[in-house]
């Protein structure tokens, strides 16, 4: 079973020795080279990295990698082994090809464990952190282009948990199906969304929105999956993250 997981990065960083992992520089077409293969060969959207974030790497992988299973992780965020204690060294906890293959033998999709917001729905969390119109225009596009996905999209938005991070491993055929559907929506959103007044961070909108579409695709197509924990390669300041989360909830953007 040949498996390739691209490691989305924009700078030199530690990468597992396992040949399953392929570090790929995001936005290689518009940023100085950092020594890794770029996302700007073959069929690609590398020059749109400022708005699509790690999705330029996902698009490149779906169109240029020929492996049985294809995945994407981030240079600071990997899938964790089930065989190692969470107190073990972080690098040793990154899942190996051998262990991942044993999991993929019984499923076609591997996802990170869901993120829980508890006091926010996926919809309110997004509009308190970003712009409401991002989701409104996205929903209108889904209703027009693929209305069969609308019930699952609305259900996801009403929940307080979901699969985020744009991290997954999928059988190649499923990944290509997902990417065809995903980018069809996002490219239409790119044409229709007025980003006047958006900050540099807000302009990463297509990466943010894509995180909210995965569960709708999985649910509508009745695709089963396995979940894995995440290894964060750097320290997570949960107090700061929690404070920012509460601030966004109680002092949201004016257009939310």
Secondary structure, DSSP 8 states (H G I E B T S, - for coil): --EEEEEEESS-----SSTTEEEEETTTTTS---SSEES-SSS--GGGHHHHTTHHHHHHHHHH---SEEEEEETTEEEB-SSS-TTS-HHHHB--HHHHHHHHTS-SEEEE--EE-SSS-HHHHHHHHS-HHHHHHHHHHHHHH-GGGHHHHHHHHHSSEE--TT-EEEEHHHHHHHHHHHHHHHHHHHHH---TT--TTGGGHHHHHHHTTHHHHHHHTT---EEE-EEESS---HHHHHHHHHHHHHS--TT-
